[in-house]
Each structure stands twice: as structure tokens, then as C-alpha cells.
């Protein structure tokens, strides 16, 4: 998802990443629980909230000088034919 240069690594950035990870994991757990309970509307709302949260995090990351986000083309895997 992201690479953090060691020269730009800061305790504040590390804390922020930890908080974002905790929040995202909470969304995942809530989605799993709502899915098992077959509560479709709350599950859908949680999914939308998780997507909006992720968009805000990536928006911030793009604007930040401390975090490097690779482009989509860097993340594509090439098929290997044997």
C-alpha cells in the first residue's frame, strides 16, 4: 500500500498509521459481525463508511510529503506463461 522513507519516518506518522489500521480493522470486524447476523442495511452502511474512510486516508496520503503511494501501474503483476 505505501512505502515510508526512513529519512522521513516520524513517531507521529507511525502513530497515525497505527490509528488508521485500528479503525480499518474495526470496520472489518463490524462488517463480519453484521454479515453473520444477516443485517443487510447496517452492513451496507458500514461498507460505505469504510470506503469513505479509506478515500479520506488515501487523499491525505497523496497530499502528504511523508508517505509514498505507488501508482496503479507499479502494483500490477505481470502474467508469466510457462
C-alpha positions in Angstrom: 0.0 0.0 0.0 2.6 2.5 0.9 6.3 2.9 1.5 7.7 5.2 4.1 11.2 6.6 3.6 13.3 6.1 6.7 14.6 9.7 6.4 11.0 11.0 6.7 9.8 8.4 9.3 8.5 10.1 12.4 6.8 8.9 15.6 3.7 11.0 14.7 3.4 9.3 11.3 3.8 5.9 12.9 1.1 6.7 15.5 -1.3 7.9 12.7 -0.7 4.7 10.7 -1.4 2.7 13.8 -4.7 4.6 14.4 -5.8 4.2 10.7 -5.0 0.5 10.8 -7.0 0.1 14.1 -10.0 1.9 12.6 -9.9 -0.1 9.4 -9.7 -3.3 11.4 -12.7 -2.3 13.4 -14.7 -1.7 10.2 -13.7 -5.2 9.0 -14.8 -6.8 12.3 -18.1 -4.9 12.3 -18.7 -5.9 8.7 -18.0 -9.6 9.6 -20.3 -9.5 12.6 -23.2 -7.7 10.7 -22.8 -10.2 7.9 -23.1 -13.2 10.2 -26.2 -11.6 11.8 -27.6 -11.1 8.3 -28.3 -7.4 8.9 -28.1 -6.1 5.4 -28.8 -2.4 5.8 -26.3 -1.8 8.7 -23.8 -4.0 6.7 -24.2 -1.8 3.6 -23.9 1.4 5.7 -20.7 0.1 7.3 -19.3 -0.9 3.9 -20.0 2.7 2.6 -18.5 4.2 5.7 -15.3 2.1 5.4 -15.0 3.1 1.7 -15.4 6.8 2.6 -12.8 6.4 5.4 -10.3 4.8 3.0 -10.8 7.5 0.4 -10.0 10.2 3.0 -6.9 8.3 4.2 -5.6 8.0 0.6 -6.5 11.6 -0.1 -4.4 12.7 2.9 -1.6 10.3 1.9 -1.4 11.8 -1.6 -1.2 15.3 -0.2 1.4 14.3 2.4 5.1 14.6 1.8 5.8 11.8 4.3 4.1 8.9 2.5 4.9 7.4 -0.9 2.0 5.8 -2.6 2.9 3.8 -5.7 0.9 4.3 -8.8 -1.5 1.6 -10.0 0.8 0.7 -12.8 3.6 -0.1 -10.3 1.2 -2.5 -8.5 0.1 -4.5 -11.5 1.5 -8.0 -11.7 2.6 -9.4 -15.0 1.3 -12.8 -16.1 4.0 -15.4 -16.5 3.5 -18.0 -19.2 5.4 -21.3 -18.9 
